[in-house]
Amino acid sequence: MEKMKIEMRQFLKKRYIFPLIFLCLCIFQFEKSEIISQTKKINSGIIYLAPFTSFKSPENSIISNKIYSSLEKRLSHLGFRVVNSKGKNLNLNLQDAKEAKAIFYVEGLYKKTSQSENLNLYGQIYNPETGFLIDAINVEEDLGSTEEGIVLDKQEMQIPDDTSISEFTTKLSDRLRTNSKRAVKSENIDEYVIGSPIGQVKNFPIQKENIESDIADVFKIFEETEVVTASKKAQKVSEAPASIVVITDKEIQKKGYNTILDILRDVAMIDINSPGQGYLLDIGGRGINSNLNMGKYWQILIDGHDMTWRQFYRNYLSPAWLSVDNIKRIEIVKGPNSALWGANAVLGVMNIITKDNKDVGDGQISALGGSNSTLGGNITGSKTFAETGQIYSTLSYYNENVPRKIKEWSDVKGRDVYNTGNDSKYVNSYTKIKYKDFMLNTMFSQDNGRKGISQYSVGGNTLFQINKYYADLLWEKKVTERLELRSSIYYDQTEWGKDARYEDNPYNGPITDPAKPAKNKLGTQRFIQPMKGADKISGFRFLANYDILRNMSIIAGGNYEYRYTTLWYFPETIGNNYSDVPKFNTFQHGTYAQWSYTPHKMININAGIRYDFDSIFHSKNSPRAGLILKPKDNVVIKMMYGKAYKTPSIFELY
C-alpha cells in the first residue's frame, strides 16, 4: 500500500503538478483582481480616525497607538485614505470631516483596568454629513465569569491585547467596507451603545427614528416572518389566511419573561384570570372567559402536538410544560380554526415552536431566582451527526411559593389573611432526535401545583400533581418540487400523579386521618383523600401539500385518535361505595382540505372544510374561507370567515 501511495505521488508530480499550479495561479489572480476592483469601487473615500481614549480605566498611550496603527494599516489596505483627527471635541471633528467630504468619522474607547484583565474595545462610526452615529461595534472580553455565573480561571481566559485589537480591527473595518451607503444600523447601536456600559455614562448623537421608518420596519417583519400554524405549511404572516400574533425568542429574552403564562398575559385579546387555582388558570379572549374554563376554548400545541387533557378538554397550562429558554417562537392564530385543527379551536390556536440545534449550538445553561422562593434553571444540550442526524435535549425546573389571600378570612380594615403554604414545583424534560426524514419528539412534565385557595383548600393541602408524557414520531419528505408529504404516529398520556390529593370541606373541623377511609365521610368534617385519573391516547396524522399550479395549491390531511380514559375519581370513595372505577373507550377521526389560489400578486383566495367524527358526539363539519388583498405596499387587508365548535368532554357528560 505504501509503495502504491509513493507511485501515485510521483505520477501526479510528473503529469499534473505543473498544470495544477498554473490553474491555481490563474484562479488566484482572477479572484484577486475581482476583489481589488470591488474594493476600490466600494471603499474609495476619506475616513477621519480619532485616537481611542480610555473608559473607566487609566490612560495608556501604548494601547491607544496600537489601536490607531492597526486600524490605519487595515483601512489603508482596503483602499481608504485615513486622516488623523486629533481634536478632542466630537462636534468640531465631525465638522472637519464634513468639510473634507469624508465618508466616515470613527472614534472609540478602550478599557483595561489592570494587566491581568482583558482589553475591551468600543468603536463608533459616524456619518459626517448628518453628524449622527450610524453604527457601532464592541469587543468585550470580561474575565472570570460567564452569563450563567460560572467562575473561570483568569489565566486560562487571558487574551493578549494584540489579539483583541486585531479582532476589533477586522470587525470594524468590515463594517465600514460593507456600508458604502452609510445606512443607519439601529440594531448595532442598540446593542453596542445604548445597551452597553458606555451608553450609561456618555451621550452620543443618535438620530431619532421617524414613525414612517418604524412602520416600514414593522411591516417588513410582518412580510418576512414565516408561520406554520395558519395553514399547516410555512408561509409569510402577510399571506396567511388568519389574524396572527408571533412572539419570538428575542422578544421573550428582551422582556424577561419567566414562564409561558407571563408571555400570554402580554398578548392583546388573550385574557388570563386567576380565580384562586394557582396555575390552573382560566385562559380566554374576546370577552369569553367563564369561571373554571381553564383554556377549554383554545387548542394549545407544542410543535403541533395537542396538549389538551382530553377527559376534561382543558389546557392545564403551567411552567411544567416548557422552559421559556427553549421557545423559539409562539404562533397565536386568532379566531375559529376548527376547519384545520378540529374540536375546541373556538377562540384560536396557540402553537409553541421549540428551538433546535442551530438555535443553541452545543448547548446552553440558564438560572433564575427571586422573591417568594422563586428558583428555576434550564440545561440544554445538542449534537449534530454529519448531515443526517441531530439530537436536542433539555431539562428544566421551576419553583415558587406565592402567598394567596384568603378572601373569606379577611376584612375591610385591611387585616388580610394569606396562605403561605403554596410551594409549587414544575419539572420538564424535552428531547428531539432527527435522522434523515424522521423526527422523534418526546416530553415528560410534572406539575406539582398546590392549590391553597378557598374553593379547594384553605390550608393548601390540595395538590394537583399532573404528569404528562408523549412521544411523537414524524416523517416528512418533499417527494417532488410540487408534492410534500408528512405523517406522524404518537402516544400521549396525562394523569394525576401518585401524590395528587384533594382537600374537601375546608372550613369545618380538624383534618381526619387519611389512612382510615371510614373516618373520611362527607358532611361537616374536613378531610383529604387521594385522587386518580388518566388519559392514554394513541393516534396518527397525515398531510399532503400539492402545488397544482404555480399560483394554486391544495392541502389535504386527517387524523385518527383512540382514547382509553380513566375518569377522575377518588379511590377511597369508590372503595366505600363499592362502585366501579369509571373507564371509557372512545375514538375520533377527521379529514380536511384547503384550497388556495393567487390570481394576481395583490389577491389571494382560499377556502377549506373539515369533517370530524367522535364516538361521543358523532359528526361535525367546519368550513372556512378567506380573501387577502394587497392594494399597495405596507397595506394588507384580510377578510375571513370560519366556524368552530366545542365538543363536550367525558368529565362534563358523565
N, C-alpha and C positions, 0 to 999 in steps of 0.2 A: 504494500500500500504506500509506504514512504517513497519507494522508487517511482511509483506512478505519479505521486504529487510533484516530485522533482522534475520528472519528464514533462509534466503538464506546464510547470512554471517556465521551463526552458522553451517550450513550444510557444507559449504566449509572448515571451520576450522576443523570439525570433520573428514571429509573424504579425503580432498585434500591438506590441508595446508602442511603436512609433506612431501608428495611426491613432491609437487611443490618446496619446499625449497631444497630438495635433488637434484632435477633436475637442478635447477638454480646453485647450488654449483658445480655440475659436469661440466656444461657448462662453468662456470667462470674459473674453474681450467684448463679445456681443452684450452680455449682461452688464458689464462694467460701463460700456458706452450708454446703455439704456438708463442705468442708474444715474450716471453723471448728468445726462441730458435732462432727466426728470428733476434731479436735484436743483440744477441751475434754473429750471423753469419755475419751480415752486418756491425756492428759498432765496432767490435774489432779493437783496434788500439790506437795510441797515438795522442793527439791533443795538440799542443802548443798554449796557450792562453795568449795574451798580455793584460795588463791593458788598459782600454779605456782612451783616452785623450780628452781634451776639444777642441771644434771647434768654433771659433768666440764667445767665452764666457769665463767667469772666471773659473779657475781650481776649482774642487770640489771633494775632496778626498772621501767624503761620497758617492756621486753618483758613482764614479769610482769603489769603493769597492763593492757597491751593485750590479753593473752590473757584475763584475767578479764573485762574490759569487753566483749569480743567475745562470750564465752560467755554472760555475764549478759543481754546485749541479745537474743541469739538465743533463749535458753531462755525468757525472759520473753515474747517474741513468740509462742512456741509454747504459752503458757498455764501454764508452770511458775512457781512462786514461789521465787526464788533467795535463799538466805540465805548470807551470808559467814561461812565457818568460818575464824576467824583463828588458832586454836590450831595448834601445831606437832607435837602428839602425835597420831598416827593413831588410836590406841585411844580417846583422850578425845574426839576429833572424831566418831568413829563412835558413841560413847555419846550425845553431844549430839544427833546426827542421829536416833538411835533414839528418844530421849525426845521429840523434836519430831515423831515419826512421819513423818520424811522418807522419800520413796520411793527416793531415791538419794543417795549421797555421792560426790562427784567431786573428784579431785585429779590432779596431774600434774607433769611435769618438762619443762624445755626445755634445749637445748644449742646454744650458739653460741660457738665458741672465739675467733672474730675477726670483724671487719667484712666480710672477704672471703669468709667461709664462710656457707653457707645455714643457716637456722634449722631444727632438728629438734625435734619435739614428741612427748611421750609422755603419753597420758591413761589414767587408771584409773577404773573405775566400780565402786562397792561397793554391796552391799545392807546398809543399816544394821541391819536386823532380825537378820541372821545374822553380820554383821561380816566377811564374806568378799568377795573380789574376784569379780565376775561377768562383767566384760567389759573390753576394752582396745582402744585404737586409737592408732596412731603415724602421724606424717607425717615421713618422713626424706628429706632431700634432700641427700645427700652429693655433694660436688663432685669433679670431676677424674677420675673413673674410673667404669667400669661393671662388671657382674659378669664380663664377658669380659676385663677388664683393658685396655680401650681408653682411652687418656688423652685427655681432652677439655679444651677451653679453659675456664677457670674463669669468665671474663667472660661467655661465651656461656651458661653454665649457672647464672649467678647468678639467684636468685629473691628478690624483695622479701619482707621479713619479714611485711608486711601480707597478702600473697598466701598465704603458708604458714599464717598464723593463721586467715585466712578459710576456707581449705580444711579445716583441722583442726576449726574450729568447726562447719562443716556436717556433717562426718562424725561427730563426737562427739554432736552434738545429734540426728542421725538415729538413732544407736544408742539413745539414751535414749527418743526418741519411739516407736520401734518395739518396745520391750521392756517393755511395761506389766506383764507377769507376772514380770519380773525373773529371767528364765531365765539359767542359767549358760552362757556362750558359751566352752566349753573350747577350741575351735579358735583363737579370737582370743587367749585367754590364752596358749596355747602359742606362738603366732606373735609376739605383741606384748609379751609379758612374759618368759616362760621362755626363748624363743629369741632375745631381743633383748639389746642391751648392758646395759640396766637390770636385767635378770634375773640378770646375773652378779655384780652388786655390791650389790643391795638384796634384802631379804627381804619378800615380800608374803604376806598371809594368804590362801592359796588352799586351798579345801576339797578334801580327798582324795575322789576319786571312789569310790563304792562298787561292789562286784563286780556287784550286780544291774544297776546302771546301765550298766556296761561290757558285760555280756551283752546287754542290750537294744539298745545301740548297735551291737554286732557283728551281732546278728540283723537289725537294721534295714538294715544294709548288705547282709546276706545276702538280705533280702527285695527290696531295691530295685535291686541291681546286675543289669544285663542282660547276657546272653551269647548268642552265636550258634552256637557250635560243637556243643553237645549235640544239637540237633535241626535245625541248618541254618536256624534262624529266630530272631529276637530273642525272648527270654523271660527272666523273672527266674530267678536261681540257684535259689531255693527251688522253682520249678515245673519245672525242667529234669530230665529223666529220666536223671540221671547224678550221680556224685560229681565235683565241680568245684572247682578252685582258680583264683582270679583274682588276678593281680598287676598293680596299677595303676601308672600313671606316677608318682603321688605316692609310692608305696612305693619305687619304683626311685630316685627322686631323694633321698628321705629316707635310704635306706640306703647310698647312694653306690656302687652297682654300676657297674663299668666295662664289662662285656661280658655277653652273653646267658648265657654259662656261669656267671658269678658269680651271676646271678639263680637259675638252675636248681639250683645247689648248695645253695641255702637252702630249697628246696621239700621238704617231707616226702614220703617214699615214692620220690623220684627219687634214683637212685644214679649218681654220675659217677666213674668210675675213670680214672686216667691211667697206663696200663701202659708209658709211655715214648714215646708217639707225639705228644708235644707237644699240638696241638689236635685231633688225630684221636682223640677220647676215646670211651670206652665209656659209653653212656647207657642205664641200665637202671632197674629198680624192682621192688618186691615180691619181692626175692630172685632176680630173673632179670637177670643182667648178666655174660654169658660174655665171656671174653677176645676182643678184636678184633671185638665185635659192632657197635660204632660206631653205636648207635642204631637197629639194624635192626628192633627190635620196637616202635618208635614211628612214628607218622605225624606229621611236623612240617610246619606250614604257615606261610606269611606271607600274611595277608589271604585265607586259603582256598586258596592255591596250594601244591601239594605240592612240597616242596624236596628230596625223596629223589633220590639219584643212582641211576637205575633199574637199570643193569647190575650194581650191587652190592646194591641195595636197602638202602643205608646213608645215614645223615644225617651228613655231614661238617660238623657244626655248629661255627661259628667266629665270631670278631669280624667277619669279612668279610661276613657275612650282613646285618647291620643294626647301626647305632649305637643304644645304649640311649636316646639323646636322641630318637629317632624312634619309640619304642614307646609306644603309648597304653595297652595292657594285654596281658597274656598269659593266655589261657584254657587250662587244662590239664584235660582230661576223662580221668579215671582209669578204667582197666578196658577190656575188649574192646569195640571200636567198629567192627568191620568191617561191621555191619549198615547203617551210614550212609556210612562213609568207605572201605570196601573193604580191600584187602590190607594187611597189616603193622601194622594198628592193634591190636596184641595187648595191649600194656601201656597204650595210650591214645593220645590225640591232643593235640598242642600247637599252638595257633593263635596266632600273634603278630600282633596287630592294630596297624597303624601309625597315626600321627597324621595329621590333615588340616588344612585351612586354619584352621578355628575353634580349633584347639588351639595354634597357633603365631603367629597374627596375620600380620604381614607377613614374619616370619622370625625366626630365632634363630641364634646363634653360640655354640659351646662349645669348650673346650680342656682337656686334662689332661696331666699329666706326673708322673713318679715315678722310682723306682729301677729298675734292670735295663733301662735305655734305654726305659722306658715313655713313649710320646708318642702323643697322639691329638687329634683335633679333628673337629668337625661343623659344616657350614654348611647351613642350611635357608632356603629362600625360598618364598613362596606369594603367589598373586594371585587375587582373585575378580573375575569379569566379570559384572556385573549379577546376575541371579538364576539364570542357566543355566549358567555356566561357572566352573571353578576349575582352578588348576594348583598343584601342590605338588611341590617338588623338593629333594632333599638329597644331599649329598656328604660322606662320612666317611672317616677314615683312622685306623689304629691300628697301633702298632709296639711290640714288646717283645723283650727278649733275656734269657730266664730260664735261668740255668745249670742243667744237668741232671747229676745224679750218675750216674757210670758204676759200677754195682754190681760188675761183674766185675773192675774195676781198683782197688777199694777194699778195705781190710782192717778187721778188728775193732778195731784200735788207734786208729781214728778218722782215719787218713790217707786221707780220701776224695778221690777224683779227680772233677773236674767238667769237663764240656764247656761252654765258654762261647760257642761259635760257633753260637748258635741264634737269630740275629737273624731275626725273623718280621714280615712286613708284611701288612696287611689293608686292602683298599680296597673301598668300596661306593658305588654311585650308585643312587638310587631316585626314581622320578617317578610322580605321579598326575595325570592330565588328565581332568577331568569336563566333559561337555557334555550338558545335559538328562538323558536317561535312560541315557547311556553313560558308562563309566569305563574309561580305559586305564591299566593299571599296567605299568611297565617296571622292570627291575632288571638291574644288572651288578655282580658281585662278583668279587674276585680274592683268593684265599688263598695267600700266599707263606709257607707254614709249613715251616721247616727241622725235620727230624726227627732230631736228633742223639742217637740212643739206640742201645743195643746191638743191638737186633733189626734196625734198618735201617741205622744209620750211627754208629759211634763218633765219627768225625771230623766229623759234621754236614754231610756232602756230599749227603745225600738231600734233595731239595726237592720237596715235594708241592704244586706250584703248581696250584691248581684254579680254573678260570674258570667262572662261571655267568651265563647270560643268560636272561631270559624276558620275554615280552610277553603280557599278558592283557587282552583286550577284553571288558568285561562290559556287559550290558544288563539293566536291572531296572525293572519297571513295575508299579504297582498298578492293575490293569485295572478292577476293581470293588471295592466295600467288602469283598467276600469272597475275591476272587481276586488273587493276586500271582504274577507270572511273573519268572523270572530265567534268563539263559543267558550263556554266555561261550565264546569261542574263544581258544586260546593256543598259543604256541610256546615251547619250553623247550630249552636246550642247556647241557649240563655236559661239561667236557672237561679233560684235563690241559693246562696251559699250555705255551708253547713252551720255557720254561726248566725244565720238570719233569724230574727225573733221579733215578736210583736207584743207591745205592752197595751193592754186594754183597761178601760175604766180607770183612768189615771188619777181621779180626784178623791176616791174613797178608800180608806183603809190601807193597811200596810201590804207590801208585796208578799204573797204567799210562796210557798216552796215550789218552784217549777219542777222539782224532781218527783213531786207527788201529784199526779194529774187529778186525783179525786178532789183535792182542795181547790183546783182551778175551775171554779164554776162561774158562769155568767151571773151577774147580779151586782151587788154593791161592792164586792171586794176587787182590789186592784191586783192584776196578775200578769205574768209574762208567759208566753208559750212560743216554742219554735214554729217555723213555717217552712213549707216546701212548695215546689212547683217548678216546671221546666218545659221548654220547647226544644224538640230535636227535629231539625229540618234538613232534608236532602233535596237538591234541585239541580237544574241545568238551564242555561240560557244560550241563545244563538242569535246571530245578526249577520245580515248581508248588506253591503253598501255597494250599489252598482251605478256607475255613470252611464246613463242611456245615451246621452249626447254630451257635447262639451258644456252645454248650459242646462242640462236636465239630469236629475239623479233620483234614485229611489232607495229608501232604506226599509228593509223588512226584517222582522225577527219575532222572537217569542220566548216563553219560559214555561217551565213546569216545576211545581214545588209540592213535595209531600211533607206533611207535618204530623209529628207524634207529640201530643200535648198532655202533660200532667198539670191540670188546673191548680192554681194557688189554693192550698189547703193547710190546715193545722193538724198535725199528726195526733196530738192529744185529744182534740175534739172528735176526730174521726174514730179514735180508739174507744172513747167513752160512749159514743152514739152507735157503735157497731155499723157505721155506714162505710160504703166503698170509697176508695180513692178515686176522684173524678179524672177520667182519662178519655181522650178523644183522638181519633184518626181523621184527618182532613186533607184535602188536596186542592190545588189551584193551578190553572194554566191560562195563558194568554197569548195572543198574537197581535201584531201591529204592523202598520205600513205607513210610510210618509213619503210624499212626492214633493219635489222642489224644482221650480222652473224659473230661469232668469232670461226673459225675452230681450231685455235691454240692460245695460250696466246700471241703470238707475232703478230697475224694477225687479223684485223677486216675489214669486207667488208660491205658496206652499200649502199643502193640505195633508191630513192624516187621520187615521182612525185606529182604535184598538178594541179588541173583543176579549173579555175576561170571563172565565167560569170558575166559580168557587163552590165546593161541595156544601157550603152552608147557605149562601145567599143566591146561588145559581148564576145567571149570566148578566153582563152589563156591557153596553157599548159606550165608547168615549171618543167623540170627534174633536178635531182641531182644524183651524185654518188661519192663514196669515197673509198679509201684504206688506212688503217693505219697500219704501220709496227713498231714493237719494236724489232730491231735486238739485242740490248743489253741494259744494264742498262744505264740510263741517255741519251738515244737516242730514239727519236720518229720521224718517217717520215710520213708525211701526203700528200697524192695525192688526189686532189678533182676536181670535175667538177660540174658546176652548171650554170643555166640560170636565168635571172631576167628580169623584164620589168617595164617600167614606163608608167602608164596609164595617158591619158590626163585628165585634170581637167575641170570642168564646166567653171571655170574662163578663162581657155585657149581656150576653144571651143566657148564660147558664149560671 
